[in-house]
């Protein structure tokens, strides 16, 4: 039975990859913002809902994080590392505002919908979907509702907020093509490219494995991304020989979209239908919060509007890092801001929720 189950999973994996690539290529060719990822997400989501046979092995998530960390690390040089010190102010603004605005959304949701206070506040928490769901369970909230609405939050970010960031870039100064520099880009012999690709994968994998081992101790999965990013940045600054074709990033974006799409199920759609008011509220609310935060960062910190939009989106650090260059955003700043948001949300948001629960 295990062998049969393994064969079925493998076939479902191949089917999922085929659908992800088909959807990703279609929207990519149509020049839809983050089209490779969004197309794969939509395609796999439909496959999951209609057949229940969408499947992605869990290790693909770590591979995606390693490659995302590699691309971010490749974009960094010593000048950029020194420049990251300047994001202290925008990071503080981002964390304070996003937690405050999401907390306010949670309070409104509590009074507007038939949900308890813990469930309401965690439905709009700007942290990791799995982390927030587990915390809801620990504190006695409705984890199923939170999981569904957190999934909807991520879909809103990728399918609505990202396209809006392209429109905002036309209205604000600072949008445009990415300044990301991929080391080794240019006239390099094919054999040298191959050696650099292998070297880059080895460096990122070592960093990712180190992050994974630390994650086993502290249970913070984004450390895989951080480890790959730090190792790649250090190697790139030291040698300047990291190289990776842009097509690899596009392919990994498709896998990233597929990983999100497999979480969309028929049951989750039914739950969203049952919680229609919270669902609509979350869709609209997170788009507004994202735009408000981006404009504030653009005006107060003179941050590129697309960088500000991706930095302040309540999506995943991995996904935002992968699409940052395509949007003309700064991958290093986006990743650091996203990780800061995630850490602070994980640490402080449960404290805020507990305090609010005691008051109500």
N, C-alpha and C positions, 0 to 999 in steps of 0.2 A: 504493500500500500504506500509505503514511503517513496518507493521508486516511481510509482504512478503519479503520486502527488508532486514529486520533483519534476517529472516530465510535463505535467499540466502547468506548473508554475513557470517553467521555461518557455512553453508555448505561449502562455499568457503574457510573459515578459516580451517576447518577440512581437506579439500583436500590439502590445502597448507602445513599444518603441516605434513600430511602423506607423501607428496612428499619430504619435507625438511628432514624428518627422514630417508626416504629411501636413498636419495642422500648422506646424512651425514654419515649414517652407512656404505655405500659401500666404500666411500673414507677413512673413519676412519679405516675400516678393512684392506684396502690396504696400510695403514700407509702413506697416502699422507699427506704432511705438512699441518697442520690446516685442516685436512680432513673433520672433522665434519662440520665446518663452510663453507668451499669451496664447499663440496658436496651438502649441503643444498642450497647454493647460486646458483649453476649451475642448480640443479633440479627445484627450484622455478622459476628461470629465464626462463628456457625452458617452464614451465607451463604457466608463464605469457605471453610469446611471442606467444605460440601456441593457447592458449584459452582466454587469457585476464581475467581469473577468479582467479588468485592468489590474496590472500587477507590476510593482517595482521592488526589487530586493532592497532591504534596509541599507546595505553597504553602499548603494549608489548615492545616498545622501552624503556620506562622508567623502566619496570621490568628488562629488560636485563642490563640496566645501574646499577641498584641497585645490582643485583647479581654479576656483574663484579666488582663493588666497594667493595662488601663483600669479594670476593676472594683476591683482592689486599690487603685489610685491614687485612685479616687473615694472610697474609705473613709477616706482619710487627711486629717488636719488637723494644725495645728502642735502641738497637745497630744499627739496620737498619735506624731508624729515624735520629740518629746522623750522619749516613753515607750519608744521602741524602744531607747534606751540601756540600759534595764533587762534586755534579753534577752541581754546579754553572758554572764552566768553560765549561764543555761539553754542557750545555744548551745554553750558549752564542754562542758557536761555531755553534751549530745546527741551532739556529734561524737565525744568520747572513748568514750562508752558504745556508740554504734551501730557504730563501727568495731571496737571490742573484741569486742562480742557477735557481729557478723557474721564476724569473723575466727575466733572460737571455733567458730562453726557450720561454717566452711570446714574447719577441722582435723578436726572430728568427721566431716564428710562424706568427707574424704580417707581416713580409716581405715575408714569403714563401707561405702563404695561403691567400685566399680572405676573410679576416676577418678584422674588424676594430680594433683599438688598445685596446680599453676597453675590447672587447670580447676576444681578443687574450690573454691578460694578466690574465683575470679571468679564462680562460679555464685551466690554469696551476697553479692557486693559490692553495697553500698547506693548505687550510682551510676547514671548513665544507661546504659540497656541497650546502646545503640550504642557508647558510649565504652568500656564494659567488654568488649564483644565484640571491638572492635578491639585493645584492649590485650592481651586473651587471645591473639589472633592474633600480635601482635608478640612476645610472650614464649614462643610455642611451645605454647600450650595448645589444647584442642579448642574452637574458636570456635563450631561448630555446636551443641554441647551447651550452651555458655554462653548462646547466643542463645535457645535453647528454654527453659531454666530461668530465665533473666532475664525472659522473657515471662510465665512462670508466676508469678514473684515479683510482677509488676505486677498480674496478675489476682487474686492472693491479696489484695493490698492493697485493691483496689477492690471486690471481691465479698465479702470476709470481714471485713477489718479495719475498714472504714468502718461497716458495720452494727453491729459490736461497740462502736464508739465511741459510738453512740447508747445502747446498753445501759449502758455505763459512766457516761454522763452522768446517769443516774437514780440511781446509787449514790454519786456524788461531788458535792460542792457545786461550783458554778461552771459547770455545764452550763446549757442553756436557750437562749433566743432570742438571735440575734446582735445586737450593739450597732452593727453596721455602719450607717453613715449615708450614704445615696446623695444627693449634693448635688443640689439642684434638685427634690427629691421634695416633693410637696405640690400646692397649688393653682397650677398653671402653665397658662397658655393653650396651646392646641394648637400654635399657630405658634411660640411661644417654646420649647416642648419640641422641636420639629423643629430649630430653630436650635441648641439646646444639644446635641442628639444629633449633628448634623453637626460642631459644634465639638469635641465629645468624640472623635469618630472621627478627626478631623484631628490633634488633639494626640497621641492614642495611636499613630496611624500614623507620625507624624514621629519619635516616640520609638522605636518599633519598628524603623523603617528605620535610624535611627542605631545601634541595637543590632545590627542585622543586618550593617551595614557593618563594625563593630568585630569581629563574629563572623568575618567573612571573614579578618581578620588573626590572630586568636588561636584560632579554631576552638572556640568555646564557645557553643552554640546558645541557652542560657538567657538570653543577653544581649538577645535580642529581647524577652523577657518583662520583663527588668529595665529596658530602655530605655522601653518603653511605660508601665511602672509609675511610673518616676521622672518622666517627662514629665507624666503624668496627675496625679500627686500635686502637682507644682509648680504646674500650671495650676489645680488645684482649690483649693489653699491661697491662691493669688494672686487668683483671681476668684470661686470658689465657684459657678461656673456649669456644671460638668460634670453631665451627666444621661444616664442610660441605663435603659430599662425593664428590669425584672427578667426579663421573658420572653426578652430577648436572651441573658442568662446561661444560661438553661435550654437555649436552642437551641444555644449554643456548647458546653455540656456534652455534648449529643448528638453534635456533630461530634468532640469530644474522644474520646468513647467509640468512635466509628467509626474514628478514626485508630488506636486500639489494636486494635480488632477485626480490621482488615484484615491485621494481622500474625499472626493465628492461622490456621494452615493445617493441612491434613490431615497433611502430612509432620511438622509440629511436634508434633501429637498422637501420631503414631507414635513419635517420638523420646522424648516424655515417657513413653509406655508402656514403651519399652525401658529407660528410666532411672527405673523406678517408685520405687525406694527414695529416690533424691535428690529426686524430685518431691514425694513425701509429706513428706519431711524439710523441704523448703523451705516448703511450705504451712504446716505446723505451726510451724516455727521462726520464720518472719517474723511470724506472728500473736503468738506469745509475746514476741518481741523488742519488737514495737510496744507491747504492753500494759505490759511491764516499763518501757520508756522513758517511756511516758505517765504511769504511776503515780509514777515517780521525779520527773519534772518537776512533777507536781501537788503532791507532798508537799514537795519541796525548794525549789521556786520559786513555789509557790502559783499555778500556771498553770491556767486553765480546762481541765478534763479533755479536752474536745473539741478545744480548741486544741492541747493537748499531744499528743493522739492523731494529729491531722493533721500536726503539726510533726515528729513522730518517725516517721511512716510512711515506708517506703522506696519511695514512689511518685514521681510526677513533680511538680515545682513548679507547673506549669501546671494540672494536674488538681486538686491540693489547693487551689490558690488559687480555682479556679472553684466548688468545693463548700463552701468554708469558711463562707461566710455562711449557707448552708442548714443547716449543722450547729450554728450558734450559736457558731462559733469566730471568732477575730480574724484576718481575712484578711491584714493587714499582718504580724503576728507569724508566721503560718504560712508566708507567702512568704519572709520574711527567713530564718527557720530552715531552710526547705527549700533555699534557695539556698546557705546556709552549709554545710549537709550535703553538697550536691552538689559545691561547690568543694573542700572538705576531702577528700572521698572521692576525687575525681579526682586531687588532688595527692598525698595521703599513702598511699592504699590500695595503689597499685602498688609503692611503696617497701617497704611491709610484706610484700607478696606476694613480691617479689624476695628480701628478706632471709630469709623462711621457706623459699623454694626453695633457697637456698644452704645453709641449715642442714640441710635434709632431703636 
